[in-house]
Amino acid sequence: MDPKIVQYAGATAVGIEVRTRNSDEMDPATAKIGALWQRFFRDELGSKIAGSVEPPTVVGVYSNYESDHTGAYSLLVGLLTKPKAAVPEGMTKIAIPAGNYMVFEARGPMPQALIGTWGAIWKHFGPSSTQRRAYSVDFELHRADGSVDVHIAIL
C-alpha cells in the first residue's frame, strides 16, 4: 500500500450517524458500523437525500474524535451533497474541511479489503511514524468500481 498526500477542497455530506469506538467494533454484541451501512443500503436512504453531487457518491465520514484511534468517534454514512442540501428527518449534515489528507486505497472484496486498509492505516501512523493524524475529520469515498479511497486528515 502506497498512500499519497492530497490537498482536498472540502465537501458536505448528509446521512445517518452513530457514535462508537474501535474496541466496540471488535465485539459483534456492541458493533454498530455494519448495521449502519446495512440500514443505509437496505432502506435506500440515498434516495431520500436531495442535493447530492453528480454522480452520487457514497461516503463514510469519521468525526468528533474523543482522542485518538482508541477513543470514541462519530461515523456518518451518506452521500456527498451540495452545501445547501436539505437534511431529511433523522439524518445529519457534516462539513468535510479542506486540507491535507493522506489517501489509502482499498481494493478487493468488501468489507474485508476496507477492514485491512484501516489496519494498515493504524500501523502507518504508529509510534515510529513521522506523520501525524489530525483526528479532525477523516472520510471514505466509495467508488462506483467498488474501491474505496480512505482520506486521513494529517497535520
VENFENDA-V200608 format. One line per field, one symbol per residue. ss: DSSP state (h for helix, s for strand, l for the rest). psi: psi as a letter, one per 40 degrees, with the letter a starting at -180 (. if undefined). burial: b if it has 16 or more other C-alpha atoms within 10 Angstrom, else e. A space follows every 10 residues. Layout:
ss=???
psi=???
burial=???
This chain:
ss=lllsssssll ssssssssss shhhhlllll llhhhhhhhh hhllhhhhll lslllllsss ssslllllll lsssssssss slllllllll lsssssllss ssssssllll lhhhhhhhhh hhhhllllll llsllllsss sslllllsss ssssl
psi=hgiihihhei iiihaiiiha idddeehdde iddddddddd ddefddeehi fiihihhhih hhafhdbaee iiiihhhaih iideiihihe iiiihhiiah ihhhhhiahi eddddddddd ddddfadeie ihidfchiih hhideeihhh hhhi.
burial=eeeeeeeeee ebbbbbbeeb beeeeeeeee bbbeebbeeb eeeebbeebe bbbeebbbbb bbbebeeeee ebbbbbbbbb bbbebbbeee bbbbbbeeeb bbbbbbbeee eebbeebbee beebeeeeee eebebbbbbb bbeeeebbbb bbbbe
